[in-house]
Amino acid sequence: MTSIVVELLGRRIPIKTQDSEEHIRGLVQYIEGKVDEIDPERRLPEMTLAILAILNLGDDLFKERAQLRELKDAIRSKSSFLLEKLEQNRYVC
């Protein structure tokens, strides 16, 4: 397990993780980017900004999951279609 300290929303936060330091720092950069989108001048109170960032990240996650479901459904549908066609042609000489 690795221990690192990151800075997020102006606070130093110690983290113990099994992920790489590069991965964790990438996450922090991503979150800071979301915070900058919401309030680039950091005028909102820290807790409000954190909550808005969490909601924004949750929204991104839900949208990505929906897209993944749609993609899986499309793959299943096309796979079934192709399997049917292959089976139909198997009996044709």
Backbone atoms as SQL, in Angstrom:
CREATE TABLE atoms (id INTEGER PRIMARY KEY, chain TEXT, resi INTEGER, resn TEXT, atom TEXT, x REAL, y REAL, z REAL);
INSERT INTO atoms VALUES
  (1, 'A', 1, 'MET', 'N', 0.854, -1.184, 0.000),
  (2, 'A', 1, 'MET', 'CA', 0.000, 0.000, 0.000),
  (3, 'A', 1, 'MET', 'C', 0.891, 1.236, 0.000),
  (4, 'A', 2, 'THR', 'N', 0.512, 2.205, -0.815),
  (5, 'A', 2, 'THR', 'CA', 1.267, 3.449, -0.961),
  (6, 'A', 2, 'THR', 'C', 0.587, 4.562, -0.185),
  (7, 'A', 3, 'SER', 'N', 1.377, 5.427, 0.410),
  (8, 'A', 3, 'SER', 'CA', 0.855, 6.620, 1.081),
  (9, 'A', 3, 'SER', 'C', 1.338, 7.844, 0.318),
  (10, 'A', 4, 'ILE', 'N', 0.402, 8.708, -0.034),
  (11, 'A', 4, 'ILE', 'CA', 0.756, 9.962, -0.697),
  (12, 'A', 4, 'ILE', 'C', -0.079, 11.084, -0.090),
  (13, 'A', 5, 'VAL', 'N', 0.371, 12.298, -0.308),
  (14, 'A', 5, 'VAL', 'CA', -0.384, 13.477, 0.120),
  (15, 'A', 5, 'VAL', 'C', -0.728, 14.263, -1.132),
  (16, 'A', 6, 'VAL', 'N', -2.011, 14.576, -1.291),
  (17, 'A', 6, 'VAL', 'CA', -2.458, 15.362, -2.436),
  (18, 'A', 6, 'VAL', 'C', -3.079, 16.653, -1.928),
  (19, 'A', 7, 'GLU', 'N', -3.140, 17.633, -2.790),
  (20, 'A', 7, 'GLU', 'CA', -3.814, 18.878, -2.450),
  (21, 'A', 7, 'GLU', 'C', -5.075, 18.974, -3.294),
  (22, 'A', 8, 'LEU', 'N', -6.203, 19.136, -2.612),
  (23, 'A', 8, 'LEU', 'CA', -7.496, 19.207, -3.274),
  (24, 'A', 8, 'LEU', 'C', -8.327, 20.269, -2.576),
  (25, 'A', 9, 'LEU', 'N', -8.850, 21.197, -3.347),
  (26, 'A', 9, 'LEU', 'CA', -9.618, 22.323, -2.811),
  (27, 'A', 9, 'LEU', 'C', -8.832, 23.069, -1.735),
  (28, 'A', 10, 'GLY', 'N', -7.528, 23.193, -1.972),
  (29, 'A', 10, 'GLY', 'CA', -6.689, 23.947, -1.054),
  (30, 'A', 10, 'GLY', 'C', -6.330, 23.215, 0.226),
  (31, 'A', 11, 'ARG', 'N', -6.670, 21.955, 0.325),
  (32, 'A', 11, 'ARG', 'CA', -6.348, 21.170, 1.529),
  (33, 'A', 11, 'ARG', 'C', -5.383, 20.054, 1.185),
  (34, 'A', 12, 'ARG', 'N', -4.469, 19.805, 2.081),
  (35, 'A', 12, 'ARG', 'CA', -3.553, 18.673, 1.936),
  (36, 'A', 12, 'ARG', 'C', -4.238, 17.440, 2.526),
  (37, 'A', 13, 'ILE', 'N', -4.332, 16.404, 1.715),
  (38, 'A', 13, 'ILE', 'CA', -5.073, 15.214, 2.126),
  (39, 'A', 13, 'ILE', 'C', -4.170, 13.985, 1.992),
  (40, 'A', 14, 'PRO', 'N', -3.894, 13.305, 3.125),
  (41, 'A', 14, 'PRO', 'CA', -3.109, 12.065, 3.041),
  (42, 'A', 14, 'PRO', 'C', -3.996, 10.917, 2.553),
  (43, 'A', 15, 'ILE', 'N', -3.455, 10.111, 1.653),
  (44, 'A', 15, 'ILE', 'CA', -4.216, 9.002, 1.078),
  (45, 'A', 15, 'ILE', 'C', -3.357, 7.740, 1.115),
  (46, 'A', 16, 'LYS', 'N', -3.952, 6.658, 1.579),
  (47, 'A', 16, 'LYS', 'CA', -3.324, 5.342, 1.473),
  (48, 'A', 16, 'LYS', 'C', -4.070, 4.596, 0.382),
  (49, 'A', 17, 'THR', 'N', -3.320, 4.045, -0.560),
  (50, 'A', 17, 'THR', 'CA', -3.962, 3.422, -1.711),
  (51, 'A', 17, 'THR', 'C', -3.127, 2.275, -2.262),
  (52, 'A', 18, 'GLN', 'N', -3.812, 1.387, -2.968),
  (53, 'A', 18, 'GLN', 'CA', -3.107, 0.332, -3.688),
  (54, 'A', 18, 'GLN', 'C', -2.860, 0.759, -5.139),
  (55, 'A', 19, 'ASP', 'N', -3.468, 1.873, -5.537),
  (56, 'A', 19, 'ASP', 'CA', -3.261, 2.395, -6.881),
  (57, 'A', 19, 'ASP', 'C', -1.943, 3.162, -6.937),
  (58, 'A', 20, 'SER', 'N', -1.496, 3.425, -8.153),
  (59, 'A', 20, 'SER', 'CA', -0.242, 4.156, -8.306),
  (60, 'A', 20, 'SER', 'C', -0.433, 5.627, -7.939),
  (61, 'A', 21, 'GLU', 'N', 0.654, 6.254, -7.567),
  (62, 'A', 21, 'GLU', 'CA', 0.613, 7.680, -7.256),
  (63, 'A', 21, 'GLU', 'C', 0.170, 8.467, -8.485),
  (64, 'A', 22, 'GLU', 'N', 0.630, 8.052, -9.653),
  (65, 'A', 22, 'GLU', 'CA', 0.247, 8.715, -10.903),
  (66, 'A', 22, 'GLU', 'C', -1.272, 8.666, -11.101),
  (67, 'A', 23, 'HIS', 'N', -1.867, 7.522, -10.811),
  (68, 'A', 23, 'HIS', 'CA', -3.311, 7.368, -10.949),
  (69, 'A', 23, 'HIS', 'C', -4.057, 8.323, -10.011),
  (70, 'A', 24, 'ILE', 'N', -3.649, 8.363, -8.766),
  (71, 'A', 24, 'ILE', 'CA', -4.305, 9.223, -7.774),
  (72, 'A', 24, 'ILE', 'C', -4.140, 10.689, -8.150),
  (73, 'A', 25, 'ARG', 'N', -2.957, 11.067, -8.555),
  (74, 'A', 25, 'ARG', 'CA', -2.740, 12.468, -8.949),
  (75, 'A', 25, 'ARG', 'C', -3.565, 12.816, -10.196),
  (76, 'A', 26, 'GLY', 'N', -3.759, 11.865, -11.087),
  (77, 'A', 26, 'GLY', 'CA', -4.626, 12.074, -12.244),
  (78, 'A', 26, 'GLY', 'C', -6.069, 12.308, -11.826),
  (79, 'A', 27, 'LEU', 'N', -6.523, 11.537, -10.829),
  (80, 'A', 27, 'LEU', 'CA', -7.876, 11.740, -10.306),
  (81, 'A', 27, 'LEU', 'C', -8.029, 13.128, -9.702),
  (82, 'A', 28, 'VAL', 'N', -7.036, 13.537, -8.935),
  (83, 'A', 28, 'VAL', 'CA', -7.082, 14.861, -8.307),
  (84, 'A', 28, 'VAL', 'C', -7.133, 15.943, -9.377),
  (85, 'A', 29, 'GLN', 'N', -6.333, 15.795, -10.433),
  (86, 'A', 29, 'GLN', 'CA', -6.364, 16.774, -11.536),
  (87, 'A', 29, 'GLN', 'C', -7.736, 16.814, -12.187),
  (88, 'A', 30, 'TYR', 'N', -8.327, 15.644, -12.374),
  (89, 'A', 30, 'TYR', 'CA', -9.654, 15.568, -12.985),
  (90, 'A', 30, 'TYR', 'C', -10.686, 16.289, -12.122),
  (91, 'A', 31, 'ILE', 'N', -10.644, 16.031, -10.831),
  (92, 'A', 31, 'ILE', 'CA', -11.585, 16.672, -9.899),
  (93, 'A', 31, 'ILE', 'C', -11.364, 18.180, -9.866),
  (94, 'A', 32, 'GLU', 'N', -10.110, 18.596, -9.811),
  (95, 'A', 32, 'GLU', 'CA', -9.816, 20.035, -9.813),
  (96, 'A', 32, 'GLU', 'C', -10.330, 20.681, -11.105),
  (97, 'A', 33, 'GLY', 'N', -10.238, 19.960, -12.225),
  (98, 'A', 33, 'GLY', 'CA', -10.777, 20.470, -13.484),
  (99, 'A', 33, 'GLY', 'C', -12.282, 20.668, -13.407),
  (100, 'A', 34, 'LYS', 'N', -12.987, 19.704, -12.787),
  (101, 'A', 34, 'LYS', 'CA', -14.435, 19.831, -12.609),
  (102, 'A', 34, 'LYS', 'C', -14.756, 21.031, -11.718),
  (103, 'A', 35, 'VAL', 'N', -13.986, 21.195, -10.661),
  (104, 'A', 35, 'VAL', 'CA', -14.193, 22.322, -9.747),
  (105, 'A', 35, 'VAL', 'C', -13.996, 23.632, -10.509),
  (106, 'A', 36, 'ASP', 'N', -12.969, 23.690, -11.347),
  (107, 'A', 36, 'ASP', 'CA', -12.716, 24.901, -12.141),
  (108, 'A', 36, 'ASP', 'C', -13.842, 25.188, -13.122),
  (109, 'A', 37, 'GLU', 'N', -14.474, 24.130, -13.676),
  (110, 'A', 37, 'GLU', 'CA', -15.620, 24.327, -14.568),
  (111, 'A', 37, 'GLU', 'C', -16.792, 24.941, -13.804),
  (112, 'A', 38, 'ILE', 'N', -17.002, 24.486, -12.589),
  (113, 'A', 38, 'ILE', 'CA', -18.134, 24.935, -11.777),
  (114, 'A', 38, 'ILE', 'C', -17.920, 26.352, -11.270),
  (115, 'A', 39, 'ASP', 'N', -16.735, 26.618, -10.754),
  (116, 'A', 39, 'ASP', 'CA', -16.456, 27.913, -10.125),
  (117, 'A', 39, 'ASP', 'C', -14.984, 28.282, -10.335),
  (118, 'A', 40, 'PRO', 'N', -14.656, 28.792, -11.526),
  (119, 'A', 40, 'PRO', 'CA', -13.249, 29.066, -11.845),
  (120, 'A', 40, 'PRO', 'C', -12.563, 30.042, -10.882),
  (121, 'A', 41, 'GLU', 'N', -13.324, 30.940, -10.308),
  (122, 'A', 41, 'GLU', 'CA', -12.715, 31.925, -9.409),
  (123, 'A', 41, 'GLU', 'C', -12.806, 31.513, -7.942),
  (124, 'A', 42, 'ARG', 'N', -13.363, 30.333, -7.709),
  (125, 'A', 42, 'ARG', 'CA', -13.476, 29.769, -6.356),
  (126, 'A', 42, 'ARG', 'C', -14.130, 30.750, -5.377),
  (127, 'A', 43, 'ARG', 'N', -15.285, 31.235, -5.790),
  (128, 'A', 43, 'ARG', 'CA', -16.032, 32.167, -4.938),
  (129, 'A', 43, 'ARG', 'C', -17.006, 31.441, -4.017),
  (130, 'A', 44, 'LEU', 'N', -17.414, 30.228, -4.408),
  (131, 'A', 44, 'LEU', 'CA', -18.367, 29.463, -3.593),
  (132, 'A', 44, 'LEU', 'C', -17.684, 28.913, -2.351),
  (133, 'A', 45, 'PRO', 'N', -18.461, 28.714, -1.283),
  (134, 'A', 45, 'PRO', 'CA', -17.884, 28.067, -0.099),
  (135, 'A', 45, 'PRO', 'C', -17.371, 26.667, -0.468),
  (136, 'A', 46, 'GLU', 'N', -16.323, 26.260, 0.219),
  (137, 'A', 46, 'GLU', 'CA', -15.665, 24.988, -0.073),
  (138, 'A', 46, 'GLU', 'C', -16.638, 23.808, -0.060),
  (139, 'A', 47, 'MET', 'N', -17.513, 23.739, 0.927),
  (140, 'A', 47, 'MET', 'CA', -18.449, 22.611, 1.018),
  (141, 'A', 47, 'MET', 'C', -19.432, 22.626, -0.156),
  (142, 'A', 48, 'THR', 'N', -19.932, 23.788, -0.530),
  (143, 'A', 48, 'THR', 'CA', -20.841, 23.898, -1.675),
  (144, 'A', 48, 'THR', 'C', -20.140, 23.454, -2.942),
  (145, 'A', 49, 'LEU', 'N', -18.914, 23.893, -3.116),
  (146, 'A', 49, 'LEU', 'CA', -18.136, 23.525, -4.288),
  (147, 'A', 49, 'LEU', 'C', -17.880, 22.021, -4.322),
  (148, 'A', 50, 'ALA', 'N', -17.562, 21.437, -3.182),
  (149, 'A', 50, 'ALA', 'CA', -17.335, 19.991, -3.109),
  (150, 'A', 50, 'ALA', 'C', -18.610, 19.222, -3.465),
  (151, 'A', 51, 'ILE', 'N', -19.749, 19.653, -2.946),
  (152, 'A', 51, 'ILE', 'CA', -21.025, 18.981, -3.232),
  (153, 'A', 51, 'ILE', 'C', -21.373, 19.097, -4.712),
  (154, 'A', 52, 'LEU', 'N', -21.195, 20.271, -5.285),
  (155, 'A', 52, 'LEU', 'CA', -21.479, 20.451, -6.707),
  (156, 'A', 52, 'LEU', 'C', -20.549, 19.593, -7.568),
  (157, 'A', 53, 'ALA', 'N', -19.290, 19.496, -7.160),
  (158, 'A', 53, 'ALA', 'CA', -18.349, 18.650, -7.903),
  (159, 'A', 53, 'ALA', 'C', -18.767, 17.182, -7.813),
  (160, 'A', 54, 'ILE', 'N', -19.192, 16.733, -6.638),
  (161, 'A', 54, 'ILE', 'CA', -19.652, 15.355, -6.469),
  (162, 'A', 54, 'ILE', 'C', -20.863, 15.091, -7.358),
  (163, 'A', 55, 'LEU', 'N', -21.815, 16.013, -7.362),
  (164, 'A', 55, 'LEU', 'CA', -22.998, 15.849, -8.220),
  (165, 'A', 55, 'LEU', 'C', -22.605, 15.800, -9.693),
  (166, 'A', 56, 'ASN', 'N', -21.676, 16.653, -10.074),
  (167, 'A', 56, 'ASN', 'CA', -21.221, 16.696, -11.458),
  (168, 'A', 56, 'ASN', 'C', -20.542, 15.380, -11.837),
  (169, 'A', 57, 'LEU', 'N', -19.695, 14.862, -10.962),
  (170, 'A', 57, 'LEU', 'CA', -19.011, 13.594, -11.223),
  (171, 'A', 57, 'LEU', 'C', -20.004, 12.433, -11.258),
  (172, 'A', 58, 'GLY', 'N', -20.990, 12.453, -10.359),
  (173, 'A', 58, 'GLY', 'CA', -22.028, 11.431, -10.365),
  (174, 'A', 58, 'GLY', 'C', -22.825, 11.462, -11.660),
  (175, 'A', 59, 'ASP', 'N', -23.128, 12.647, -12.146),
  (176, 'A', 59, 'ASP', 'CA', -23.848, 12.795, -13.410),
  (177, 'A', 59, 'ASP', 'C', -23.030, 12.210, -14.558),
  (178, 'A', 60, 'ASP', 'N', -21.728, 12.515, -14.584),
  (179, 'A', 60, 'ASP', 'CA', -20.846, 11.952, -15.613),
  (180, 'A', 60, 'ASP', 'C', -20.863, 10.428, -15.558),
  (181, 'A', 61, 'LEU', 'N', -20.777, 9.874, -14.350),
  (182, 'A', 61, 'LEU', 'CA', -20.770, 8.426, -14.174),
  (183, 'A', 61, 'LEU', 'C', -22.061, 7.800, -14.682),
  (184, 'A', 62, 'PHE', 'N', -23.199, 8.380, -14.302),
  (185, 'A', 62, 'PHE', 'CA', -24.498, 7.844, -14.743),
  (186, 'A', 62, 'PHE', 'C', -24.622, 7.879, -16.266),
  (187, 'A', 63, 'LYS', 'N', -24.178, 8.971, -16.878),
  (188, 'A', 63, 'LYS', 'CA', -24.244, 9.088, -18.338),
  (189, 'A', 63, 'LYS', 'C', -23.342, 8.055, -19.005),
  (190, 'A', 64, 'GLU', 'N', -22.141, 7.862, -18.482),
  (191, 'A', 64, 'GLU', 'CA', -21.224, 6.871, -19.041),
  (192, 'A', 64, 'GLU', 'C', -21.804, 5.465, -18.907),
  (193, 'A', 65, 'ARG', 'N', -22.406, 5.170, -17.773),
  (194, 'A', 65, 'ARG', 'CA', -23.018, 3.851, -17.573),
  (195, 'A', 65, 'ARG', 'C', -24.172, 3.627, -18.547),
  (196, 'A', 66, 'ALA', 'N', -24.961, 4.662, -18.784),
  (197, 'A', 66, 'ALA', 'CA', -26.073, 4.551, -19.738),
  (198, 'A', 66, 'ALA', 'C', -25.535, 4.291, -21.143),
  (199, 'A', 67, 'GLN', 'N', -24.483, 4.995, -21.527),
  (200, 'A', 67, 'GLN', 'CA', -23.881, 4.779, -22.847),
  (201, 'A', 67, 'GLN', 'C', -23.314, 3.365, -22.949),
  (202, 'A', 68, 'LEU', 'N', -22.712, 2.881, -21.884),
  (203, 'A', 68, 'LEU', 'CA', -22.165, 1.528, -21.880),
  (204, 'A', 68, 'LEU', 'C', -23.274, 0.490, -22.025),
  (205, 'A', 69, 'ARG', 'N', -24.390, 0.697, -21.319),
  (206, 'A', 69, 'ARG', 'CA', -25.537, -0.214, -21.457),
  (207, 'A', 69, 'ARG', 'C', -26.050, -0.235, -22.889),
  (208, 'A', 70, 'GLU', 'N', -26.179, 0.948, -23.489),
  (209, 'A', 70, 'GLU', 'CA', -26.651, 1.041, -24.872),
  (210, 'A', 70, 'GLU', 'C', -25.695, 0.319, -25.827),
  (211, 'A', 71, 'LEU', 'N', -24.417, 0.490, -25.613),
  (212, 'A', 71, 'LEU', 'CA', -23.425, -0.165, -26.455),
  (213, 'A', 71, 'LEU', 'C', -23.499, -1.681, -26.292),
  (214, 'A', 72, 'LYS', 'N', -23.603, -2.149, -25.049),
  (215, 'A', 72, 'LYS', 'CA', -23.727, -3.593, -24.807),
  (216, 'A', 72, 'LYS', 'C', -24.988, -4.146, -25.462),
  (217, 'A', 73, 'ASP', 'N', -26.095, -3.420, -25.361),
  (218, 'A', 73, 'ASP', 'CA', -27.345, -3.861, -25.988),
  (219, 'A', 73, 'ASP', 'C', -27.195, -3.942, -27.508),
  (220, 'A', 74, 'ALA', 'N', -26.547, -2.963, -28.094),
  (221, 'A', 74, 'ALA', 'CA', -26.337, -2.956, -29.543),
  (222, 'A', 74, 'ALA', 'C', -25.455, -4.130, -29.962),
  (223, 'A', 75, 'ILE', 'N', -24.424, -4.412, -29.166),
  (224, 'A', 75, 'ILE', 'CA', -23.534, -5.539, -29.482),
  (225, 'A', 75, 'ILE', 'C', -24.287, -6.855, -29.369),
  (226, 'A', 76, 'ARG', 'N', -25.107, -7.014, -28.315),
  (227, 'A', 76, 'ARG', 'CA', -25.901, -8.230, -28.156),
  (228, 'A', 76, 'ARG', 'C', -26.855, -8.417, -29.341),
  (229, 'A', 77, 'SER', 'N', -27.504, -7.346, -29.727),
  (230, 'A', 77, 'SER', 'CA', -28.461, -7.410, -30.825),
  (231, 'A', 77, 'SER', 'C', -27.772, -7.818, -32.130),
  (232, 'A', 78, 'LYS', 'N', -26.672, -7.168, -32.441),
  (233, 'A', 78, 'LYS', 'CA', -25.959, -7.486, -33.680),
  (234, 'A', 78, 'LYS', 'C', -25.375, -8.894, -33.620),
  (235, 'A', 79, 'SER', 'N', -24.879, -9.296, -32.462),
  (236, 'A', 79, 'SER', 'CA', -24.331, -10.651, -32.311),
  (237, 'A', 79, 'SER', 'C', -25.411, -11.697, -32.539),
  (238, 'A', 80, 'SER', 'N', -26.581, -11.473, -31.963),
  (239, 'A', 80, 'SER', 'CA', -27.695, -12.413, -32.154),
  (240, 'A', 80, 'SER', 'C', -28.085, -12.495, -33.622),
  (241, 'A', 81, 'PHE', 'N', -28.158, -11.362, -34.270),
  (242, 'A', 81, 'PHE', 'CA', -28.497, -11.318, -35.693),
  (243, 'A', 81, 'PHE', 'C', -27.475, -12.110, -36.513),
  (244, 'A', 82, 'LEU', 'N', -26.201, -11.877, -36.256),
  (245, 'A', 82, 'LEU', 'CA', -25.157, -12.565, -37.010),
  (246, 'A', 82, 'LEU', 'C', -25.165, -14.068, -36.730),
  (247, 'A', 83, 'LEU', 'N', -25.386, -14.456, -35.482),
  (248, 'A', 83, 'LEU', 'CA', -25.457, -15.885, -35.154),
  (249, 'A', 83, 'LEU', 'C', -26.622, -16.559, -35.880),
  (250, 'A', 84, 'GLU', 'N', -27.751, -15.873, -35.920),
  (251, 'A', 84, 'GLU', 'CA', -28.903, -16.411, -36.655),
  (252, 'A', 84, 'GLU', 'C', -28.559, -16.605, -38.123),
  (253, 'A', 85, 'LYS', 'N', -27.913, -15.624, -38.722),
  (254, 'A', 85, 'LYS', 'CA', -27.546, -15.714, -40.146),
  (255, 'A', 85, 'LYS', 'C', -26.555, -16.860, -40.371),
  (256, 'A', 86, 'LEU', 'N', -25.596, -17.010, -39.478),
  (257, 'A', 86, 'LEU', 'CA', -24.636, -18.106, -39.616),
  (258, 'A', 86, 'LEU', 'C', -25.324, -19.461, -39.510),
  (259, 'A', 87, 'GLU', 'N', -26.244, -19.574, -38.569),
  (260, 'A', 87, 'GLU', 'CA', -26.953, -20.842, -38.403),
  (261, 'A', 87, 'GLU', 'C', -27.860, -21.130, -39.591),
  (262, 'A', 88, 'GLN', 'N', -28.472, -20.120, -40.150),
  (263, 'A', 88, 'GLN', 'CA', -29.321, -20.311, -41.331),
  (264, 'A', 88, 'GLN', 'C', -28.475, -20.804, -42.511),
  (265, 'A', 89, 'ASN', 'N', -27.298, -20.268, -42.659),
  (266, 'A', 89, 'ASN', 'CA', -26.427, -20.628, -43.788),
  (267, 'A', 89, 'ASN', 'C', -25.754, -21.971, -43.576),
  (268, 'A', 90, 'ARG', 'N', -25.679, -22.437, -42.351),
  (269, 'A', 90, 'ARG', 'CA', -25.049, -23.717, -42.066),
  (270, 'A', 90, 'ARG', 'C', -25.810, -24.860, -42.737),
  (271, 'A', 91, 'TYR', 'N', -27.114, -24.728, -42.860),
  (272, 'A', 91, 'TYR', 'CA', -27.943, -25.790, -43.395),
  (273, 'A', 91, 'TYR', 'C', -28.185, -25.648, -44.904),
  (274, 'A', 92, 'VAL', 'N', -27.680, -24.584, -45.474),
  (275, 'A', 92, 'VAL', 'CA', -27.848, -24.358, -46.913),
  (276, 'A', 92, 'VAL', 'C', -26.610, -24.878, -47.629),
  (277, 'A', 93, 'CYS', 'N', -26.813, -25.727, -48.635),
  (278, 'A', 93, 'CYS', 'CA', -25.674, -26.265, -49.398),
  (279, 'A', 93, 'CYS', 'C', -25.685, -25.780, -50.816);
